[in-house]
Amino acid sequence: MPIILADVFGSPNIGVYCFADETIAIVPPGLTQRKMNQFAETLGVHVCSTTIGGSTLVGALVTGNSNAVLVPHTIRDYELSRIQEFSKVVVVDSKWTALGNVVLVNDTGALIHPATSEEIVKALTDELNLQPVSGTLGSLPFVGALGIATNKGAMLSPSTSQQERAVASNALHVEVDLSSTNGGVAFVKSGILANSKGAVVGPLSRGAELMQVSRTLGL
C-alpha cells in the first residue's frame, strides 16, 4: 500500500486537480503517461483523463465513492462519456458546482457543508446510499477541501475541534486524525489523492505529514 510524491503541472495541489475513489482516478489532460501509470499503480485504479466543464480543477468539482461519481451540471457530454467508460456517473443539477469542496465522503458516510443544496443531499442519499451529516472543520464549512476520507480513516484540518472531530468520525464511520499537507496547508485535500490502497501526496509535504498519512489512512 504505497505512498508516492507527485505534482500536477508543477503544482503541489494535486487534490485540487485530481479525484480518486476505490476504482477510478480522474485527472486533467496534459499529464504524462508515466505519471498516469504511477497514479494507477499506487491507487489500484483506472485513470481517466478529462476536464470537467472545461476546467482542469477536477478535484474541486467532483465527489463520489464506489457507488458513483457525482459531477456538476456544467459537465460536457464528451467529458461525461469519458468517465462513464470507467464508472457510474450522476449529474447533480445544483447551482453548487464545486462538489468536491463541500462534501467529504467515503463508502460508508458523508460529512457535508451545512448549507448544502437539496440536490446534492438527494444524490448522496439516492445514488451513493449514504446518510449525510452536516458539519464544519476548523469552524469552516468547506469540509471537502479541509479533509480526506477513505474506507480506512479520515485526515482532517489541524484546526478541527474535538467536537467537530467526533461529528466527522460518526458521519464517516471511520477513525479520524488531524494533519496538514504540503508543509502546513490546512486545506488537507489540496495536497493528497488517496483511497484504501494508496496515496499520492504533494511534494512539499514533510516527513511528519507523510507519517500521519500512513498512520491515519492505514497505508
N, C-alpha and C positions, 0 to 999 in steps of 0.2 A: 504494500500500500504506500506508494511513493509520494513524496512532496518535491516539486521542482520549482525553480525560479524562472520567471519569464515576463517579458514586457509585451505590449501590443503597440505597434507603430512608435516604438521608443518610449512609450508612456508606461509607468508602473501601475496605472489604474486599470488593471486587466478586468476587474469586476464591473467596471462601467461599460466596457466594450463587449464583454462576453457573458454568456449564460450557460449553465450546466445543470442537469439533473442526473438521474441514475442511468439514463440511456442515450442522451443526446447532449452535445455541446453546440451552441450557435455562436459563430464568430463572424466578425465583419470581413468582407472581401479585402484581399490585399495581404493576408498573412501567408507566409511561405508554406509550401507543402511540408517541409521539415518541421516547422512549428506546429502545424495542424496534426501531424503524426505524433509529435510529442504529447499534445493535449489528449489525443485519442488513447495513447498507450497509458498515460498517467491516470486518466479518469475512467478508462474502460468503457468508452462511449463511441458512438458515431459522431463525426464532426460535420456540421452543416455550415456552409459559408454563405451568408446573405446579410443584407441590410434589413432594417425594419422601418417601413415608411420612408425609405430613402436615407435613413440615419444609420451611422455606424455605432451609435450608442446602444447596442443591443441589450447589455446587462441592465440598463436603466429602464428599458421599455418592456421587457419580457419577464414573466414569472411562470411557475408551474412545478409539477412533480411528476412521478412516474405515470400518473393517470392521463395527463395532458399538459401541453404548453399553452399558456394564456398570452395572447398578443393584443395590442391595441387596435382600434378600428382604422387607424391610419395605415395599417399594413397593406401592401400592394399584392395583386393577385399572383404575380410571379414569385414574390417572396413567400407567400403562403404555400404555394405549391412546392417550393424547395423544402420547407420544414416538414410538410406532410409526407415527404418521402421517408422520414425517419420517426415521426411521432404524430399522435393525435394533436390537433391544434384547434383551439377555441378562440374565436374573435370576440373580444369584450367591447360591446358598444357603449362606452362610457366616455365622458369628457375628460376623465382621468386617463392619460396615456402612459405615464411613467409607472407602469405596473410594478416593475422591479424595485422601485424606491419605496412603495407603500405597503408591500406585502413581504413578510418573512415566512417562508413555507418549507416544509419537508413532506414526507409521505404520510405523516401522522397528525399534523396540525398546522395552524396558521396564526400568526400574530399580524394584526393589520393596523394601519393608520386609523385613529378614532373616528375620522370623518369619511372613511372610505365609501365610495358610491355603492348604491344598491346593486348595480350591475356587476361590480367586482365581487361583492359578497355572494351573490347568486351563483356566479361562475365557480367560486371556491367551494360552495356547498354542493352544487349540482354536478359539476364536472370533475372536481378534484376530490370529492367525497370527504370534505373536511367541515369542521365547525369552527369558523374563525373567531378569534378573541381580539378585542380592541386593546391597544396598549401603546406605551411610549418607551423609549430607551434614552436615558440621559435627559428626560423631560422633553424630548423631541419626538414628533410623530412619524418621522420618515424611517420606520422600523426596517424596511427592506434594505435601505442603504447603510444602516447602523449595525447590521448583524449578518451572519452567515449561518444557515442551518442545514444539517444533513440528517440522515436517519440515525446517526450515532451521537450527535451532540450539536450544540449551537454556541458560537462565539459572538459575544456582544460588545458594544462600545464600552470602554473603560469607565465612562460616566454613568453607566447604568446603576440605578439604586437597587438595594436589596429587594424592595417591593416589586420593582419592575422585573428584576431577575426571576422572582418567584412566578409572576404572571407569565413571563415568556416560557419558563420551563413547563408550567401547567398547560399552556397553549400548544406547545410543540411536542410535548410528551418525551422530552429528552433532557439530559443534564446540560446545564449551561455554565459558561465561564466567561471571563472578561479579558479582552486584549485589544490592542490596536494592530494595524498592519502598516507596511511601508514606512517604518521608522517613526511611529507615533500618530498616525492618522486615525481619528476616532470613527470615521465612516468606514467601518470594517470591510464591507463588501467591495469597496473600491479596490482593495488590494488582494482579493482572493477569488478563486474559482474552485469550487470543491463539491465532492459528493462522498458517499461512504467508502469509495475505493481509492481516492487520492485527492491531491490538491495542487493547484498551480498558484503560486504566490508571487506578488510583486517583488521585484529585485531589490527594492530599498528596505525590505523587511529585515529586522535584526534577528540575531540568534535567539534571543528570548521570545520573540514573537513566533518564530518558527517552532520552537519547543512548545509554545502554547497551542499552536495549530495542531501539532501532532497529538498532544495530550487531550485537548478538548474534543477534537473530531475523531479521535481513535485511530490515527494513522501511524 
